[in-house]
């Protein structure tokens, strides 16, 4: 007889904001937003104190300040967040090798085999949460369920610092009263149509006939009914191939072509190249993203002769793309700039290529930043 799967969905509580509150006691209990330090930025993350005012991630900072005038805005420290994420994922690995990372602060864990040691999934999840608190000072919410869909829903039911188990026995009792909005894959545009049909909960969606739903949900009616019933056979995927890496910045004031814009480009190229090397990858194509003051967005890309992780190569290629783009519209002002890389290949495959582009300067820069922090060393071309 096949053993039923046991899946955990672990979701760190207000991850970026919680790190900032942990590191600065003055922020404890205060409404904090990470990001949005400029007048035209957006909120990257909000503390639970800020969320009580309706502040959410991806919200324009002006709207966030309108809802919460006392909001404290903090500049993101992405390298620190990535470092803390690595520590948390190392803790995950003590409980199971079957980990599917969804983001820096979120993952699925298949702990089915681990239950031979822990026996009770609640005991396992509680110990996992305790390890995270003890070693990082941060809290996580965990959902336990027979599949990924229900585990993800469960992790959100008792936030923050929550632990919720859904079993085959209490599945419908837990899911049926929940609003349809909690169902992943059900877009906000579908919800008014369902409401007009009198369908507001997962239980009502689960028991509705697909024929009745076709007018609102179309071809996805049957699959959404099954999902409302908690059906999901997707396995935990332990490794996802990285498709691209990028860094971008929205400027407080639109920048004209010139030295300042190219300095920002160099800084973004440096950040992208560092992330590329940290993941042990090489890039085959450089991508430039530019958004004008009128919000028109353009992308340009150029393939490299050989895959590279070299900051100088990435920066020079991005600079060439930017100059070509500017030449066609010399009076333009830039609102957002981004440097990305695609066509990624593992650096372990270097034997397939003629030359490893990683230079001594990049190696030394990475080593110093890893030891003393990302601001310990700055490239001259990024300085004013």
LOTOR-664368 format. One record per atom (N, C-alpha, C, CB): residue in three letters; z, x, y. Coordinates in steps of 0.1 Angstrom, whole numbers, plus 5000, padded with zeros to 4 digits. Each point is the difference from the previous one (the first is absolute). Glycine has a CB too. Example, Ala and Ser with C-alpha at 12.3 -4.5 7.8 and 13.67 -1.06 7.14 Angstrom:
LOTOR-664368
ALA507851324943/ALA500049915012/ALA500050095012/ALA501249814988/SER498150155023/SER500050095011/SER500849925011/SER497850124994/
end
This chain:
LOTOR-664368
UNK500050084988/UNK500049925012/UNK500050095012/UNK501249814988/UNK497950165022/UNK499950085012/UNK501249975010/UNK497550004997/UNK503150115008/UNK501149985008/UNK499549965014/UNK501350184987/UNK499449725019/UNK499749965013/UNK500250115011/UNK500749764993/UNK498450255016/UNK500150105010/UNK501249975010/UNK497550044998/UNK503050075007/UNK501049995011/UNK499550085012/UNK501949974983/UNK497849975027/UNK499450065012/UNK501049995012/UNK497749954992/UNK502550165015/UNK500850005012/UNK499050025012/UNK502050104988/UNK498349825023/UNK499350035012/UNK501150055010/UNK498249824996/UNK501750305008/UNK501050065009/UNK499450015014/UNK501050134981/UNK499749815029/UNK499550005013/UNK501150055010/UNK498449804994/UNK501450315012/UNK501050055009/UNK500249915012/UNK499550234993/UNK501749755012/UNK500349915011/UNK499750065013/UNK501849894986/UNK497250055021/UNK499750055014/UNK500050155000/UNK501049805010/UNK498150264982/UNK500150144996/UNK500050105013/UNK498849944979/UNK500250055029/UNK499950095011/UNK501249985010/UNK497550004998/UNK502749875005/UNK501149975009/UNK501450044995/UNK498649815009/UNK501650174978/UNK501250044993/UNK500350155001/UNK499849794985/UNK499150285013/UNK500250155001/UNK500450045014/UNK498350034983/UNK501149915027/UNK500450035014/UNK501449965003/UNK497749975007/UNK502849914988/UNK501449965002/UNK500950094992/UNK499249765003/UNK500450284985/UNK500950104993/UNK500250135007/UNK499249894979/UNK499750165027/UNK500150135007/UNK500649995014/UNK498050074986/UNK502049825020/UNK500649995014/UNK501049885000/UNK497850095010/UNK503549954989/UNK501049895000/UNK500049915012/UNK501450164988/UNK498049885023/UNK499949915012/UNK499049884997/UNK500550205015/UNK498749814975/UNK499149894996/UNK500549904990/UNK498250165005/UNK503049874990/UNK500649914990/UNK500249865006/UNK501150204989/UNK498549705004/UNK500249865004/UNK499149965012/UNK502350034992/UNK496850065013/UNK499249975011/UNK498649964996/UNK501350165014/UNK498049764994/UNK498649974997/UNK499150125003/UNK500449755005/UNK499050304984/UNK499250125001/UNK498649974995/UNK502050144997/UNK497049925010/UNK498649994996/UNK499550154999/UNK499649775010/UNK499850264979/UNK499350134999/UNK498649985004/UNK501650084981/UNK497950015028/UNK498749995005/UNK500049925013/UNK499050024977/UNK499849965029/UNK499949915012/UNK500750075011/UNK499949804986/UNK500250335015/UNK500650075011/UNK499249995013/UNK501150154984/UNK497649835014/UNK499149985012/UNK499949855003/UNK498750214995/UNK500849765016/UNK499949865004/UNK498949924992/UNK500750075023/UNK498450004971/UNK498949934992/UNK500150034985/UNK498650025020/UNK502550044976/UNK500250034986/UNK500449874992/UNK500650235006/UNK499649794981/UNK500449894991/UNK501350054993/UNK497649914998/UNK503250004997/UNK501250034993/UNK499650044986/UNK501349835014/UNK499250284981/UNK499750054986/UNK501149944991/UNK498950215009/UNK502349784996/UNK501149944991/UNK501149955009/UNK499450164981/UNK501349745015/UNK501149955008/UNK501349994992/UNK498349875013/UNK502850164993/UNK501349984993/UNK500349854998/UNK500850225010/UNK500149754981/UNK500449864998/UNK500649945012/UNK500450054976/UNK500250035033/UNK500649955012/UNK498849955010/UNK502050154997/UNK496949935002/UNK498849965008/UNK499349884994/UNK499850245008/UNK500249754979/UNK499349894993/UNK500649875003/UNK499450164982/UNK501949845022/UNK500649875003/UNK499449945013/UNK502150084989/UNK497350005019/UNK499449955012/UNK498549974998/UNK501650145013/UNK497949884974/UNK498649974997/UNK499150135001/UNK500449775008/UNK500250354994/UNK499250125001/UNK499650044986/UNK501250075021/UNK497549964978/UNK499450034987/UNK499150125001/UNK500249764993/UNK499550304996/UNK499150115000/UNK498649955003/UNK501350124983/UNK497949975023/UNK498649975005/UNK500049915012/UNK499250024977/UNK502049955029/UNK500149915012/UNK499750095012/UNK501649844989/UNK497650125021/UNK499950085012/UNK501350015007/UNK497749925003/UNK502550205003/UNK501350035005/UNK500449915012/UNK499750244993/UNK499349715014/UNK500349915011/UNK500649874995/UNK498150105014/UNK501449854975/UNK500549884994/UNK501450034994/UNK497749924995/UNK502550194999/UNK501350044995/UNK501150005011/UNK498950134982/UNK500749935029/UNK501050015012/UNK500249865006/UNK499250245004/UNK499849684996/UNK500249865005/UNK501049934991/UNK497749995009/UNK502250034978/UNK501049934991/UNK501450065000/UNK498049944986/UNK502050195016/UNK501350085000/UNK500050105011/UNK500249974975/UNK500249995037/UNK500050095011/UNK500850134998/UNK499749805015/UNK501450194977/UNK500850124997/UNK499550084989/UNK501949875008/UNK496950114987/UNK499550084989/UNK499950155003/UNK498649804994/UNK501950284997/UNK500050145001/UNK498850064992/UNK502550015003/UNK496650055004/UNK498850064994/UNK500250144997/UNK498649835012/UNK501050214976/UNK500150144995/UNK498750054995/UNK502449954993/UNK497350175011/UNK498750064996/UNK500050034985/UNK499750105023/UNK499349874969/UNK500050024986/UNK500150154996/UNK498649794998/UNK502150234991/UNK500150144995/UNK499450004985/UNK502150055015/UNK496649944985/UNK499349974987/UNK500350114989/UNK498249885013/UNK501950244991/UNK500350114990/UNK501349984994/UNK498650165012/UNK502449804996/UNK501349974995/UNK500049884990/UNK501050095021/UNK498349804983/UNK499949894991/UNK499350034987/UNK499949855020/UNK499150244980/UNK499450044988/UNK500950084991/UNK497850005012/UNK503050094995/UNK501050084993/UNK501149914993/UNK499650195016/UNK500949714991/UNK500949914995/UNK499449924988/UNK501249985022/UNK497649984980/UNK499349924989/UNK499950094988/UNK498749875017/UNK501050264984/UNK499950084988/UNK501350014993/UNK498250145011/UNK502949874997/UNK501450004993/UNK500249874992/UNK500950155019/UNK498749744987/UNK500249874994/UNK499249994987/UNK500549895022/UNK498250154979/UNK499249994988/UNK500550104989/UNK498049945015/UNK502650174989/UNK500650094990/UNK501149924993/UNK499550215014/UNK501349714993/UNK501049924993/UNK499449904991/UNK501550035020/UNK497449914984/UNK499349904991/UNK499750074987/UNK499049885020/UNK500550254981/UNK499650074988/UNK501150034990/UNK498350105014/UNK502949894990/UNK501150024991/UNK500249884990/UNK501150145017/UNK498349744987/UNK500249884993/UNK498749974991/UNK501649925018/UNK497350124987/UNK498749974993/UNK498950095005/UNK500849764996/UNK498350284996/UNK498850075005/UNK498949905004/UNK500550194985/UNK499749685012/UNK499049905004/UNK500349945013/UNK499649954976/UNK499850125035/UNK500349975013/UNK498649975007/UNK502250145001/UNK497749755006/UNK498849975008/UNK500549995015/UNK498949884980/UNK500850235027/UNK500349995014/UNK499149925008/UNK500950234998/UNK499649685010/UNK499249915009/UNK499950065014/UNK500649804986/UNK500550275018/UNK500150055014/UNK501150104999/UNK499149795012/UNK501350275000/UNK501150095000/UNK501349944996/UNK498850125018/UNK501349754984/UNK501349944998/UNK500049884990/UNK500550065023/UNK498549944968/UNK499949894991/UNK499350044987/UNK499949855020/UNK500650114969/UNK499450034987/UNK500349904989/UNK500250255007/UNK499049754983/UNK500349934988/UNK500450104989/UNK498349825005/UNK502750154987/UNK500550084989/UNK500049924988/UNK501450145015/UNK497949914974/UNK500149944987/UNK501150074993/UNK497549934999/UNK503650004999/UNK501250054993/UNK500249954986/UNK501150035023/UNK497949914972/UNK500149944986/UNK500650104990/UNK498049855006/UNK501450274994/UNK500550104990/UNK501450055003/UNK497650064996/UNK502749945017/UNK501350055004/UNK501249914996/UNK498850115019/UNK500949774978/UNK501149914996/UNK500650044987/UNK498849825012/UNK500650264980/UNK500750054988/UNK501250095003/UNK497850004988/UNK502250055025/UNK501250085004/UNK500949915009/UNK498650215000/UNK500949715009/UNK500849925009/UNK500349864995/UNK499050135018/UNK500249824973/UNK500149874993/UNK499949895010/UNK501550104983/UNK499349905028/UNK500049895009/UNK499150045013/UNK502349924992/UNK496750015011/UNK499250045012/UNK500749995013/UNK498049924987/UNK503049995014/UNK500849995012/UNK500850125002/UNK500149754998/UNK500550304991/UNK500850125000/UNK499150125005/UNK501549924982/UNK497350095012/UNK499150115004/UNK499649995015/UNK499150004977/UNK500649885028/UNK499649985014/UNK501150035009/UNK498449834993/UNK502850135003/UNK501250025009/UNK500350155001/UNK501049784993/UNK498850304996/UNK500250145000/UNK499050075008/UNK501149994978/UNK497649965021/UNK498950065008/UNK500349985015/UNK498449954982/UNK502149935022/UNK500349975014/UNK501250095005/UNK499249764997/UNK501750264994/UNK501250085003/UNK499650155003/UNK501549844987/UNK497650215004/UNK499550145002/UNK499350015013/UNK499750024975/UNK499549895029/UNK499250005012/UNK501050015012/UNK498149884990/UNK502950035010/UNK501050005011/UNK500750135001/UNK500349764997/UNK500250294991/UNK500850125000/UNK499250125005/UNK501349914981/UNK497450105015/UNK499350125003/UNK499250005013/UNK499850034976/UNK499949855029/UNK499249995013/UNK500849925010/UNK497950014987/UNK503149915010/UNK500649925010/UNK499349885004/UNK501050205008/UNK498049764984/UNK499149895002/UNK500249894989/UNK498350155012/UNK501449734992/UNK500149894990/UNK498649954996/UNK502249945010/UNK497850014978/UNK498749944994/UNK500349874995/UNK499150234994/UNK499949685005/UNK500149874994/UNK499150014987/UNK500449885022/UNK500150064967/UNK499350014987/UNK499849874994/UNK501050224997/UNK497849754999/UNK499749884992/UNK499750044986/UNK499149885020/UNK501550044970/UNK499850034986/UNK499349884994/UNK502150154999/UNK496949874994/UNK499249894994/UNK499150054989/UNK500049885022/UNK499450024970/UNK499150044989/UNK498750055005/UNK501149834986/UNK498650165027/UNK498750055005/UNK500050045014/UNK498949854984/UNK500150215021/UNK500050055014/UNK500049905010/UNK498750194991/UNK500649705007/UNK499949895010/UNK501449955003/UNK497749944993/UNK503050024997/UNK501449945001/UNK501050105005/UNK499449834982/UNK500550295013/UNK500950115005/UNK499950025015/UNK499850114978/UNK498949885027/UNK499850025015/UNK500649885007/UNK497950134996/UNK501949755000/UNK500649895006/UNK501650015000/UNK497949864994/UNK502650184994/UNK501450004999/UNK500750105009/UNK499749934976/UNK499750195026/UNK500650105008/UNK500249965015/UNK498950164985/UNK500449735019/UNK500149965014/UNK501049885001/UNK497650075004/UNK503049884985/UNK500849885001/UNK501450035005/UNK498649914982/UNK501950215016/UNK501450035004/UNK500150125009/UNK500749904979/UNK498350125029/UNK500050125009/UNK501049975012/UNK497650054994/UNK502950065011/UNK499950144996/UNK501050044989/UNK499250065023/UNK500650054971/UNK500950054990/UNK500249904988/UNK501250145018/UNK497749804979/UNK500049894990/UNK499750044986/UNK499449855018/UNK501050074972/UNK499750024986/UNK499849864994/UNK501350224999/UNK497549754996/UNK499749874995/UNK499250014987/UNK500049915023/UNK500550034967/UNK499350004987/UNK499549864997/UNK501550184991/UNK497249825005/UNK499349884996/UNK499650024985/UNK499249945024/UNK501249974967/UNK499850014986/UNK499049894996/UNK502350104996/UNK497149914992/UNK499249884996/UNK500749874999/UNK498750164987/UNK502749855012/UNK500849884999/UNK500249935013/UNK501150104980/UNK499049985031/UNK500349945013/UNK498850015010/UNK502450064997/UNK496449984997/UNK498850025008/UNK499749895009/UNK499250144982/UNK500649745013/UNK499649885008/UNK501149965009/UNK498549934982/UNK502850085014/UNK501149965008/UNK500150095013/UNK501249924979/UNK498450205020/UNK500050095011/UNK498749985009/UNK501450174987/UNK497549835007/UNK498750005007/UNK499749865006/UNK499250184985/UNK501049715008/UNK499649875004/UNK500449965014/UNK500049944976/UNK501250095029/UNK500449955013/UNK499550095011/UNK502049914990/UNK497450205007/UNK499650105011/UNK498749955007/UNK501050184987/UNK498949845026/UNK498849965007/UNK498850084995/UNK501449945020/UNK497449994981/UNK498850064995/UNK499750135008/UNK499149784994/UNK501450245018/UNK499750125007/UNK500550134994/UNK500249865020/UNK500750134970/UNK500550124993/UNK499050054990/UNK502449935004/UNK496650004993/UNK499150044989/UNK499050105004/UNK500349774990/UNK499750355005/UNK499050105004/UNK498649954996/UNK501750184997/UNK497449845012/UNK498649954998/UNK499749875006/UNK500150134979/UNK500949805026/UNK499849875006/UNK499950025015/UNK501149874981/UNK497850135025/UNK499950035015/UNK500549895009/UNK498050134994/UNK502449915018/UNK500649905009/UNK499049895004/UNK501450185009/UNK497349844990/UNK499149905003/UNK500049884990/UNK498650175011/UNK501849864976/UNK500149904990/UNK501249915001/UNK498750164985/UNK502449895021/UNK501249935000/UNK500049865007/UNK501150234999/UNK498249765013/UNK499949875006/UNK499349904992/UNK500050115022/UNK498949944971/UNK499349914991/UNK500849954988/UNK498050115007/UNK502849984988/UNK500949964989/UNK501149905005/UNK499650224989/UNK500949815023/UNK501049915006/UNK499549865002/UNK501050195011/UNK497749804993/UNK499449865001/UNK499949934987/UNK498750085019/UNK501250004970/UNK500049944987/UNK501549974995/UNK497850124995/UNK503249915013/UNK501349984996/UNK500650114991/UNK499649765002/UNK499750364998/UNK500450114991/UNK500650115009/UNK498249954983/UNK503150065016/UNK500750095009/UNK500850114992/UNK500149825017/UNK500250154970/UNK500750094992/UNK499250054988/UNK502149885007/UNK498450234987/UNK499350054988/UNK500049914988/UNK500750235008/UNK500449694991/UNK500149904990/UNK498949895001/UNK502450044998/UNK497449925014/UNK498949905003/UNK498650064998/UNK501549895016/UNK498450244987/UNK498750064998/UNK499850024985/UNK500150125022/UNK500949924971/UNK499950024985/UNK499649884992/UNK501850175003/UNK498749725002/UNK499749874992/UNK498849925005/UNK502449994995/UNK497050065016/UNK498849935006/UNK498850034991/UNK500950025023/UNK498249894976/UNK498750024993/UNK499150085008/UNK500349784988/UNK499050325006/UNK499150095007/UNK498949925007/UNK500450174984/UNK499249715010/UNK498949925006/UNK500449965014/UNK499249924978/UNK502150045023/UNK500549955013/UNK500150115011/UNK501349834987/UNK498850305008/UNK500150115009/UNK498750075004/UNK502250034990/UNK496749945003/UNK498850075003/UNK499649995015/UNK499349954976/UNK500949945030/UNK499649995014/UNK500750095009/UNK499549774996/UNK501750275001/UNK500850095008/UNK499950154995/UNK501549815005/UNK498650214982/UNK500150134994/UNK498750054994/UNK502449964996/UNK496649955002/UNK498750044994/UNK500250064986/UNK499250055023/UNK500150054974/UNK499950064987/UNK501450064995/UNK497650045004/UNK503249995006/UNK501350064996/UNK501149904997/UNK499450195015/UNK500249684984/UNK501049904998/UNK500750024987/UNK498649845013/UNK500750184976/UNK500650014987/UNK500950124999/UNK498049894990/UNK501550235015/UNK500850124999/UNK501349995009/UNK497950134996/UNK502049805015/UNK501249995008/UNK501049904994/UNK498650045020/UNK500949864973/UNK501049914993/UNK500750084989/UNK498549815004/UNK500850284989/UNK500650084990/UNK501050105006/UNK498049984986/UNK501750075026/UNK500950095006/UNK501349935005/UNK498050155007/UNK501849734998/UNK501149925004/UNK500949974988/UNK498649895018/UNK500950114970/UNK500849994988/UNK500650134996/UNK498649814993/UNK501250305014/UNK500650134997/UNK499250074989/UNK502249915006/UNK496550064992/UNK499250074990/UNK499350125006/UNK499749784988/UNK500550345006/UNK499450125005/UNK500050104988/UNK500749955024/UNK498150104972/UNK500050094989/UNK499650145004/UNK499449814985/UNK500650225028/UNK499750145005/UNK501050104995/UNK498849905020/UNK500850214975/UNK500950114996/UNK500450085013/UNK499050014977/UNK502150075021/UNK500350095011/UNK499150124998/UNK502449935000/UNK496950105011/UNK499050115000/UNK500750135006/UNK498049835003/UNK502250274989/UNK500850115004/UNK499350095009/UNK501149984979/UNK497650025022/UNK499350095010/UNK498849945006/UNK500850194986/UNK499249805027/UNK498949955007/UNK499250115007/UNK501249785003/UNK497550224995/UNK499250105007/UNK500049985015/UNK498650024979/UNK501750095028/UNK500149995015/UNK498550005004/UNK502250125002/UNK497549785007/UNK498649985005/UNK499850085013/UNK499949784988/UNK501150215021/UNK499850065013/UNK501450045006/UNK497949875003/UNK502150215007/UNK501250045008/UNK499650005014/UNK501050144981/UNK499849805028/UNK499650005014/UNK501250005009/UNK497949884994/UNK501950165019/UNK501049995010/UNK499349955013/UNK501450194990/UNK499349725017/UNK499449955012/UNK501049975010/UNK498249904987/UNK501450095026/UNK500949985011/UNK499449905010/UNK501050234997/UNK499849675007/UNK499749925012/UNK500650055012/UNK499849804985/UNK499450235025/UNK500650075012/UNK500649905010/UNK498350184997/UNK502749865010/UNK500649925010/UNK499149975012/UNK502250094994/UNK496950015009/UNK499049985010/UNK498750054994/UNK501650035019/UNK497349894984/UNK498750044994/UNK499650145005/UNK499349765000/UNK500250324991/UNK499650145003/UNK498550015002/UNK502050084987/UNK497650005024/UNK498650035001/UNK499650124992/UNK500149915023/UNK498650114975/UNK499650124992/UNK500550125008/UNK497949884991/UNK502450225001/UNK500550135006/UNK501150074992/UNK499549905022/UNK501250194984/UNK500950094993/UNK501249924994/UNK499350185015/UNK501249724992/UNK501149924995/UNK499749934988/UNK500949985023/UNK497949964976/UNK499649924989/UNK499850104988/UNK498949835015/UNK500550294987/UNK499850094989/UNK501450064995/UNK497750055010/UNK503249964999/UNK501450044996/UNK500649904990/UNK500350135022/UNK499549744982/UNK500549904991/UNK499350004986/UNK500649865021/UNK498150174980/UNK499250004988/UNK500550124991/UNK498049905012/UNK502350214994/UNK500550124992/UNK501349974994/UNK498850155015/UNK502149784992/UNK501349964995/UNK499949914988/UNK501050025023/UNK498149884978/UNK499849914989/UNK499350074988/UNK499849815016/UNK499350284986/UNK499450084989/UNK501050084993/UNK497950015013/UNK503050054995/UNK501150084994/UNK500949924991/UNK499950155020/UNK500549734985/UNK500849914992/UNK499349964987/UNK501149925021/UNK497750044980/UNK499249964988/UNK499950114990/UNK498749835014/UNK501050294991/UNK499850124991/UNK501350034993/UNK498250095015/UNK502949904992/UNK501350034994/UNK500349904989/UNK500850105022/UNK498949784980/UNK500349904990/UNK499150024988/UNK500649835018/UNK498150214985/UNK499150034989/UNK500550114991/UNK498149935015/UNK502450184991/UNK500550114992/UNK501349964993/UNK499050165016/UNK501849764990/UNK501349964994/UNK499749924987/UNK501149995022/UNK497849944977/UNK499749934988/UNK499150084990/UNK500149795014/UNK499650334990/UNK499250094991/UNK498649954999/UNK502050054987/UNK497449915024/UNK498749944999/UNK499050085010/UNK501049774994/UNK497850215003/UNK498950065009/UNK499149885004/UNK500050224988/UNK499549795024/UNK499149905006/UNK498650044999/UNK501849935015/UNK497349974982/UNK498650025000/UNK499349955013/UNK500149994975/UNK500649925032/UNK499349935011/UNK501149985011/UNK498349894986/UNK501350145027/UNK500949985011/UNK499549885008/UNK500550255002/UNK500549665001/UNK499749875007/UNK500750005014/UNK499749884977/UNK499550095033/UNK500549985013/UNK500149855004/UNK499150235007/UNK502049724998/UNK500149865005/UNK500350005014/UNK500849934977/UNK498550005031/UNK500149995015/UNK500049855004/UNK498950235003/UNK502149745005/UNK500049865006/UNK500050015015/UNK501349914980/UNK497750035026/UNK499850005014/UNK501049915007/UNK497650054997/UNK502549965016/UNK500949915008/UNK499749864998/UNK500250185017/UNK498549784980/UNK499749864998/UNK500249964986/UNK498350025019/UNK502450064973/UNK500349974986/UNK498850024990/UNK501849845009/UNK497150204996/UNK498950034991/UNK500350124992/UNK498449905016/UNK501550094970/UNK500550114992/UNK498850064992/UNK502249894997/UNK497750245003/UNK498950074993/UNK500650104990/UNK498549975021/UNK500750064969/UNK500450114990/UNK498850094998/UNK501749854989/UNK498550275010/UNK499050104997/UNK500550094989/UNK499150005024/UNK500150054967/UNK500450084989/UNK499050114997/UNK501349814991/UNK499250305003/UNK499250114997/UNK500550064987/UNK499450045024/UNK499749984966/UNK500450074988/UNK500150155002/UNK498849824987/UNK502250245006/UNK500150155001/UNK499250074990/UNK502349965008/UNK497350164994/UNK499250074990/UNK500850034988/UNK498850115018/UNK502549914983/UNK500950014988/UNK501349945003/UNK498950224994/UNK501749714996/UNK501349945003/UNK501050095006/UNK499649854981/UNK501250105028/UNK500950095008/UNK501349935003/UNK498150125010/UNK503049964992/UNK501249955006/UNK500450085012/UNK500849924977/UNK498350155028/UNK500250095011/UNK500149935014/UNK498950184987/UNK502249845020/UNK500149935013/UNK498950035010/UNK502550014997/UNK497150125003/UNK498950045009/UNK498749934997/UNK501250225003/UNK498549774984/UNK498749934996/UNK500149855004/UNK499750174981/UNK501449775016/UNK500149855003/UNK500049985015/UNK501349974979/UNK499450115028/UNK500049985015/UNK498750035006/UNK502450075000/UNK496950034996/UNK498750045005/UNK498949894997/UNK500650244998/UNK499549714990/UNK499049894997/UNK500349875007/UNK499850104978/UNK501549875024/UNK500349885007/UNK499750025015/UNK501849954984/UNK498450175021/UNK499650025014/UNK498549995003/UNK502050155002/UNK497249904988/UNK498649995001/UNK499549855000/UNK499850224988/UNK500849705003/UNK499749865000/UNK500449935013/UNK500450004975/UNK500850045030/UNK500449945013/UNK499050035011/UNK502450014993/UNK497250115008/UNK499150045011/UNK498749934999/UNK501150235001/UNK498449764987/UNK498749924998/UNK500249865005/UNK499350154980/UNK501849795016/UNK500349865004/UNK500149995015/UNK501249964978/UNK499550135028/UNK500250005015/UNK498750025007/UNK502350084997/UNK496850004998/UNK498750035007/UNK499249885002/UNK500150224990/UNK500149685001/UNK499249885001/UNK500649905010/UNK499350034976/UNK501949995028/UNK500749915010/UNK501050095008/UNK499749804984/UNK499850285024/UNK500950105007/UNK501149945009/UNK498150154999/UNK501749735006/UNK501049945009/UNK501049924993/UNK498349995017/UNK501750014970/UNK500949924992/UNK501550045001/UNK498149964984/UNK502849955014/UNK501450034999/UNK500549964987/UNK500449975025/UNK500550114969/UNK500449984986/UNK501449944999/UNK498550194993/UNK501749705000/UNK501349944998/UNK500750054987/UNK499149805012/UNK500150224977/UNK500650054988/UNK499150114994/UNK501049774996/UNK499650324997/UNK499250114994/UNK500650034986/UNK499550105022/UNK499749924968/UNK500550034987/UNK499150104993/UNK500949774999/UNK499850314992/UNK499350104992/UNK500449974985/UNK499950185019/UNK499149804973/UNK500249974986/UNK499250094991/UNK500649765006/UNK499750244981/UNK499350074990/UNK499849914988/UNK500950225008/UNK497949794985/UNK499749934988/UNK499450094990/UNK499749785013/UNK499850174976/UNK499450084990/UNK501050104994/UNK497849975011/UNK503449994986/UNK501150094997/UNK499950054985/UNK501449875017/UNK499050254982/UNK499950074987/UNK501350084998/UNK497550015000/UNK503149994988/UNK501250084998/UNK499750155002/UNK500849824984/UNK500250245022/UNK499850155003/UNK500150074987/UNK501149985022/UNK499449964967/UNK500050074987/UNK498650024994/UNK502349904996/UNK496850035010/UNK498650014995/UNK499250115008/UNK500149764994/UNK500650335013/UNK499450095008/UNK499050094993/UNK502050005014/UNK498250024973/UNK499050084992/UNK498649945000/UNK501950074986/UNK498049805018/UNK498749945001/UNK499250045012/UNK500949814987/UNK499950255023/UNK499450035013/UNK499950155002/UNK500849785009/UNK498450265000/UNK499850145002/UNK501250075007/UNK497649965001/UNK503149965008/UNK501050075008/UNK501149905003/UNK498350155010/UNK502949904990/UNK501249935005/UNK500250025014/UNK501150024978/UNK498849875030/UNK500050025015/UNK501350025006/UNK498049865000/UNK503150114992/UNK501350015006/UNK500350145004/UNK500849814986/UNK499550215027/UNK500350135006/UNK501450045001/UNK497949985012/UNK502450144991/UNK501450055001/UNK500749935012/UNK499350224990/UNK500049755020/UNK500649935012/UNK500549864996/UNK498550135016/UNK500749804977/UNK500449864996/UNK501250014990/UNK497649925003/UNK502350184988/UNK501150014990/UNK501350045007/UNK498450084983/UNK501650015027/UNK501250035008/UNK500549895008/UNK499250235001/UNK499949695005/UNK500449895008/UNK500749894992/UNK498050055015/UNK501449924973/UNK500649904991/UNK501450054996/UNK497749934992/UNK502450205005/UNK501350054995/UNK501149995011/UNK498850154984/UNK500949885028/UNK500949995011/UNK500449865003/UNK499150215010/UNK499949704990/UNK500349865003/UNK500949944989/UNK497849985013/UNK501950064975/UNK500749944989/UNK501550045000/UNK497950014986/UNK502350115019/UNK501450065001/UNK500849955013/UNK499250204986/UNK500149805025/UNK500649975013/UNK499649875007/UNK500250255002/UNK498949684992/UNK499649875006/UNK498650015006/UNK502449955004/UNK497049934997/UNK498650005005/UNK499850045014/UNK499749824984/UNK501450185024/UNK499850045014/UNK500450155002/UNK500549765007/UNK499850314983/UNK500450145001/UNK498850095004/UNK501849964983/UNK497049995014/UNK498850095003/UNK498949915005/UNK500750174983/UNK498749865028/UNK498949935006/UNK498850095002/UNK501749845011/UNK497250114986/UNK498750075002/UNK499750015015/UNK499249934977/UNK500350195027/UNK499850025015/UNK498949905005/UNK500650244997/UNK498449724995/UNK499049925005/UNK500549855003/UNK498350144986/UNK502949835009/UNK500549875003/UNK500949995012/UNK499949964976/UNK500350165030/UNK500950005012/UNK499249985013/UNK501550164988/UNK499249775021/UNK499449985013/UNK500050135008/UNK500749765000/
end
